[in-house]
Amino acid sequence: MNRRAIGNEAEQRAVQLLERGGYTIVDRNFTCRWGEVDIIATKDELLCFVEVRMRSTAAWGDPSLTVTGVKQRKVVKAALHYMLRAGVSKHMMRFDVISVVGRGQDALLEHIPAAFDAGF
């Protein structure tokens, strides 16, 4: 299985986790010139921009720690672009990370709400 297929599998597991938690998925893999957002979801009046990070094993540490400042800025810029384009600028927003360790049914998922902020 190639890297993209493995990433898609992890994102699908993350979507399932969010849906079980009462979130509605609005968009996936939103891309613009400033960056990408893996999952965009809503819960009540909250718009969540979710970065999914996956590792096949925990030997190299928690995948959520790979969401660096550079990556955070790209996600924030893409999220702001999405909000303007979709006309949802009045929503409260939050930036979450879902960490996936392992593959398939044995994967361990951790949802980290408000993992980082927009920096303003």
C-alpha positions as CSV (number, residue, x, y, z in Angstrom):
1,M,0.0,0.0,0.0
2,N,1.4,3.4,-0.9
3,R,1.7,6.4,1.5
4,R,-1.3,8.2,0.1
5,A,-3.5,5.1,0.6
6,I,-2.2,4.8,4.1
7,G,-2.9,8.5,4.8
8,N,-6.4,8.1,3.4
9,E,-7.1,5.2,5.7
10,A,-6.0,7.2,8.7
11,E,-8.1,10.2,7.6
12,Q,-11.2,7.9,7.2
13,R,-10.6,6.5,10.7
14,A,-10.4,10.1,12.0
15,V,-13.7,11.0,10.2
16,Q,-15.4,8.0,11.9
17,L,-14.0,9.2,15.3
18,L,-15.4,12.7,14.8
19,E,-18.8,11.4,13.6
20,R,-19.1,9.2,16.7
21,G,-18.3,12.3,18.8
22,G,-21.2,14.2,17.2
23,Y,-19.3,16.2,14.6
24,T,-20.6,16.7,11.1
25,I,-18.0,16.5,8.3
26,V,-18.2,19.5,6.0
27,D,-15.2,19.0,3.8
28,R,-12.1,16.9,3.4
29,N,-8.7,17.7,1.9
30,F,-9.5,21.3,1.3
31,T,-6.5,22.7,-0.6
32,C,-5.6,26.2,-1.6
33,R,-2.3,28.0,-2.5
34,W,-1.6,28.6,1.2
35,G,-2.0,25.1,2.5
36,E,-4.3,22.1,3.2
37,V,-6.8,21.2,5.8
38,D,-7.4,17.4,6.2
39,I,-10.9,17.6,7.7
40,I,-13.3,20.4,8.2
41,A,-16.1,19.6,10.7
42,T,-18.8,21.3,12.6
43,K,-20.3,20.7,16.1
44,D,-23.0,23.0,17.3
45,E,-21.8,26.5,16.2
46,L,-18.1,25.5,16.1
47,L,-16.1,25.1,12.9
48,C,-13.2,22.7,13.5
49,F,-10.2,22.5,11.2
50,V,-8.5,19.1,11.8
51,E,-5.0,18.0,11.0
52,V,-4.6,14.2,10.9
53,R,-1.1,12.8,11.7
54,M,-0.3,9.1,11.4
55,R,2.5,6.8,12.3
56,S,2.6,3.1,11.9
57,T,4.2,2.6,15.3
58,A,4.7,4.7,18.5
59,A,8.5,4.0,18.4
60,W,9.1,7.4,16.8
61,G,6.9,9.2,19.2
62,D,3.5,10.8,19.1
63,P,2.5,11.9,15.6
64,S,0.7,15.0,16.9
65,L,4.2,16.4,17.8
66,T,5.0,16.7,14.1
67,V,2.5,19.5,13.7
68,T,5.1,22.2,13.7
69,G,4.7,25.9,13.8
70,V,5.2,26.1,10.0
71,K,2.4,23.5,9.5
72,Q,0.2,25.3,11.9
73,R,0.5,28.5,10.0
74,K,-0.3,26.8,6.7
75,V,-3.4,25.2,8.2
76,V,-4.5,28.6,9.7
77,K,-4.0,30.4,6.4
78,A,-5.9,27.7,4.5
79,A,-8.7,27.7,7.2
80,L,-9.1,31.5,6.9
81,H,-9.2,31.2,3.1
82,Y,-11.9,28.5,3.4
83,M,-14.0,30.6,5.8
84,L,-13.9,33.6,3.4
85,R,-14.7,31.5,0.4
86,A,-17.5,29.5,2.1
87,G,-19.0,32.7,3.7
88,V,-18.8,31.3,7.2
89,S,-16.7,34.0,8.8
90,K,-19.0,34.5,11.8
91,H,-18.5,31.0,13.1
92,M,-16.2,30.3,16.0
93,M,-13.2,28.2,14.9
94,R,-10.9,25.8,16.5
95,F,-7.8,23.9,15.3
96,D,-7.7,20.2,16.3
97,V,-5.2,17.4,15.7
98,I,-6.1,13.7,15.5
99,S,-3.2,11.4,16.2
100,V,-3.3,7.9,14.6
101,V,-0.8,5.3,15.7
102,G,-1.0,1.9,13.8
103,R,-3.3,0.8,11.0
104,G,-6.6,-0.9,10.6
105,Q,-8.9,-1.8,13.5
106,D,-5.9,-1.9,15.9
107,A,-5.0,1.8,15.3
108,L,-5.0,4.0,18.4
109,L,-6.6,7.4,17.8
110,E,-6.4,10.5,19.9
111,H,-8.5,13.6,19.3
112,I,-6.8,16.7,20.6
113,P,-9.3,19.6,20.6
114,A,-7.8,23.1,20.4
115,A,-4.3,21.6,19.8
116,F,-3.1,25.0,18.5
117,D,-4.5,28.5,18.0
118,A,-4.5,30.9,15.1
119,G,-1.8,33.0,16.6
120,F,-3.8,36.3,16.7
